[in-house]
């Protein structure tokens, strides 16, 4: 497989968005798709429809909330972890990991943290600390790793249409941004920003105030590459057309293409 395409998509309810998911898989054909916010129990996960589309999957559901999954074209991913380590009492379904097509892929749904301050923001920061700790251990293995998902963090003011009306939101708090910077400082590459260093690129547009129609977006879905994998980054983009579908998720899929032949080629992408 000379080129590997990995995508992340907060689907915001897999049962409600299944037709959109299947159309996206058929049109864009990612090799690996990380899904968040399944809002489905394990038993209700639509595995038969996903298999009929040519994908295997692993998933961790949760009734009404959260939930993560990894889809792999042509076969089942090999699960390597279910749940982020560091807190045995945390039962929320927010992290799943697999070896797939020669890469370790971690799919994550970081807590939103609103309202802040308060217990939900405290949980967000505690979860982020656990992620930073575990991500450092993943890097130390030297394996090619992608950490993909909805991080619920706007890294900088360049990643949002206008920060003024979001200043009190947990996604923009200095503590949230500091955690994201510490993660990158371990040696991870923010793939979308690496391909688009000077451009506004968004992955989320909320349902209010015509934000999609006016392109008033945020970049909160990220794909981070380990040091051994970063040189293979070929292109990246956002499948904006998915956000324009009827009854769409408020997120659009973000994706990367990796040159698994080991040679870096300059490239850009977007649909």
C-alpha positions in Angstrom: 0.0 0.0 0.0 2.1 3.0 -1.2 -0.4 5.6 0.1 -2.4 5.3 3.3 -5.4 7.6 3.9 -6.5 8.1 7.5 -9.5 10.2 8.4 -11.2 11.4 11.6 -14.9 12.2 11.8 -17.0 13.2 14.7 -20.2 11.8 13.4 -22.5 13.2 16.1 -24.7 10.1 16.3 -23.9 7.1 14.1 -27.5 5.9 13.7 -28.8 9.3 12.6 -25.9 9.9 10.3 -25.4 6.4 8.9 -26.5 7.3 5.3 -24.0 10.2 5.3 -21.3 7.9 6.7 -21.8 5.3 4.0 -21.8 7.9 1.3 -18.6 9.4 2.6 -16.9 6.0 2.8 -18.0 5.2 -0.8 -16.9 8.6 -2.2 -13.7 9.2 -0.3 -12.6 5.7 0.5 -10.3 6.3 3.5 -8.2 3.3 4.4 -8.8 4.1 8.1 -11.6 6.1 9.6 -11.7 7.2 13.2 -15.2 8.0 14.4 -16.3 9.9 17.6 -19.6 10.6 19.3 -21.2 7.4 18.2 -24.0 8.0 20.8 -24.8 4.3 20.5 -24.6 1.2 22.6 -22.2 -1.5 21.4 -25.1 -3.7 20.4 -26.7 -0.9 18.2 -23.5 -0.2 16.3 -24.3 -0.7 12.6 -21.6 -3.2 11.9 -23.5 -5.1 9.2 -23.9 -1.9 7.1 -20.3 -1.0 7.6 -19.1 -4.4 6.6 -21.3 -4.3 3.5 -19.4 -1.0 2.6 -16.1 -3.0 2.7 -14.9 -2.0 6.1 -14.1 -3.9 9.3 -14.4 -2.1 12.6 -13.7 -2.1 16.3 -15.8 0.2 18.6 -16.6 1.2 22.1 -20.1 2.5 22.5 -21.9 4.3 25.3 -25.7 4.9 25.5 -26.6 8.4 24.4 -23.1 9.9 24.8 -19.5 9.6 23.6 -18.4 6.4 21.8 -15.4 5.8 19.5 -14.7 3.5 16.6 -11.9 2.6 14.1 -12.9 1.4 10.7 -10.5 -0.3 8.3 -11.0 -0.9 4.6 -10.7 -4.5 3.7 -10.5 -6.1 7.2 -10.8 -5.7 10.9 -8.3 -3.5 12.8 -6.3 -5.3 15.4 -7.3 -3.8 18.7 -4.4 -2.8 21.0 -6.1 -0.7 23.7 -9.6 0.1 24.8 -9.8 3.1 27.2 -7.1 5.6 28.1 -5.0 4.4 31.0 -4.6 6.3 34.3 -8.0 6.2 35.9 -9.8 2.9 36.3 -12.9 4.7 37.6 -13.4 6.5 34.3 -16.0 4.6 32.3 -16.6 7.1 29.5 -16.0 5.7 26.0 -13.4 8.1 24.7 -10.3 6.2 23.5 -9.8 3.1 21.3 -6.6 2.0 19.6 -5.6 -0.4 16.9 -2.8 -1.6 14.7 -4.0 -1.2 11.1 -2.2 -1.2 7.8 1.2 -1.0 9.5 0.3 2.0 11.8 -0.8 2.3 15.4 -4.0 4.5 15.3 -5.4 6.0 18.4 -8.9 7.3 18.1 -9.9 9.8 20.8 -12.8 12.0 21.9 -11.4 14.5 24.4 -13.9 15.9 26.8 -15.6 19.2 25.9 -15.2 20.7 29.3 -18.1 23.1 29.4 -19.3 24.8 31.4 -16.1 26.1 32.8 -14.9 26.6 35.5 -16.4 23.5 37.1 -16.2 19.7 37.4 -16.5 19.1 33.6 -13.6 21.4 32.9 -11.6 19.7 35.7 -12.3 16.3 34.0 -11.2 17.7 30.7 -7.8 18.8 32.0 -7.4 15.5 34.0 -8.1 13.5 30.9 -5.7 15.6 28.9 -3.0 14.9 31.4 -3.6 11.2 31.0 -3.4 11.6 27.3 -0.1 13.5 27.5 1.3 10.8 29.7 0.2 7.9 27.5 1.2 9.7 24.3 4.7 10.1 25.5 4.9 6.4 26.1 3.6 5.7 22.6 6.3 8.0 21.1 9.0 6.1 23.1 8.1 2.9 21.4 9.3 4.3 18.1 6.3 2.8 16.3 4.5 4.8 13.6 1.5 6.3 15.4 -1.4 8.6 14.5 -3.5 10.1 17.3 -6.7 11.2 15.5 -9.9 12.6 16.8 -12.0 15.4 18.2 -9.6 17.1 20.7 -12.1 19.8 21.7 -9.3 22.3 21.6 -8.9 25.3 19.3 -5.0 25.5 19.4 -4.7 29.2 18.5 -6.7 32.2 17.4 -5.8 31.3 13.8 -7.9 28.2 14.2 -11.3 30.0 14.7 -13.2 32.5 12.7 -13.4 34.9 15.6 -12.4 34.2 19.2 -14.3 37.0 20.8 -17.6 35.2 21.3 -15.8 32.1 22.5 -13.5 33.5 25.1 -15.3 31.8 28.0 -15.6 28.5 26.2 -13.6 25.5 27.4 -12.2 24.9 23.9 -10.2 28.2 24.0 -9.1 28.3 27.6 -5.4 28.9 28.2 -5.2 25.6 30.2 -6.7 23.6 27.2 -4.3 25.2 24.8 -1.3 24.7 27.0 -2.1 21.0 27.2 -2.2 20.8 23.4 1.1 22.6 23.1 2.7 20.2 25.6 1.5 17.3 23.6 3.0 18.7 20.4 6.2 19.5 22.3 6.7 15.8 22.9 7.5 15.5 19.2 4.0 15.1 17.5 3.3 16.8 14.2 -0.1 18.5 13.8 -0.7 17.2 10.2 -3.3 19.7 9.0 -1.3 22.7 10.2 1.9 21.2 8.7 0.2 21.1 5.3 -1.6 24.5 5.7 0.8 26.6 7.8 -0.7 29.9 6.9 -4.4 29.2 6.0 -7.6 29.2 7.9 -8.9 25.6 7.8 -11.9 24.5 9.9 -13.4 21.1 10.8 -16.4 22.2 12.9 -19.3 24.7 12.3 -22.0 24.7 15.0 -25.7 24.6 14.2 -26.4 28.1 15.4 -26.3 31.6 13.8 -25.7 30.4 10.3 -22.1 29.4 11.1 -21.9 26.9 8.3 -23.3 29.3 5.7 -20.9 32.0 6.7 -17.9 29.7 7.2 -17.7 30.7 10.8 -15.7 27.6 11.8 -13.3 26.1 14.3 -10.4 23.6 13.9 -10.8 21.1 16.7 -10.4 17.8 14.9 -6.7 16.9 14.7 -4.4 14.2 13.4 -1.1 14.0 15.2 1.8 12.1 13.7 4.7 10.5 15.6 8.2 11.5 14.7 8.8 8.3 12.7 5.7 8.9 10.7 5.8 12.7 10.1 8.2 12.5 7.1 5.7 10.4 5.2 3.0 13.1 5.3 1.9 13.7 1.7 -1.3 15.7 1.8 -4.2 16.6 4.1 -7.6 18.1 3.9 -11.2 18.4 5.1 -14.2 16.9 3.3 -16.3 20.0 3.6 -19.1 18.6 1.4 -20.1 16.2 4.2 -21.0 19.2 6.4 -23.3 20.5 3.7 -25.5 17.3 3.5 -29.0 17.2 4.9 -29.1 16.5 8.6 -25.3 16.7 8.7 -23.0 16.4 11.7 -21.6 19.7 12.9 -18.1 18.4 12.0 -16.6 17.5 8.6 -14.1 14.7 8.2 -10.4 15.6 8.3 -7.9 13.4 6.6 -4.3 12.8 5.8 -2.4 10.8 3.1 0.8 9.1 4.1 3.5 7.9 1.6 4.2 4.5 3.1 7.0 4.1 0.6 8.9 6.4 2.9 9.4 9.3 0.6 8.0 12.7 1.4 6.3 14.4 -1.5 4.9 17.9 -1.2 1.1 18.0 -1.6 -2.1 19.7 -0.6 -5.6 18.5 -0.6 -9.2 19.6 0.0 -12.6 18.7 -1.0 
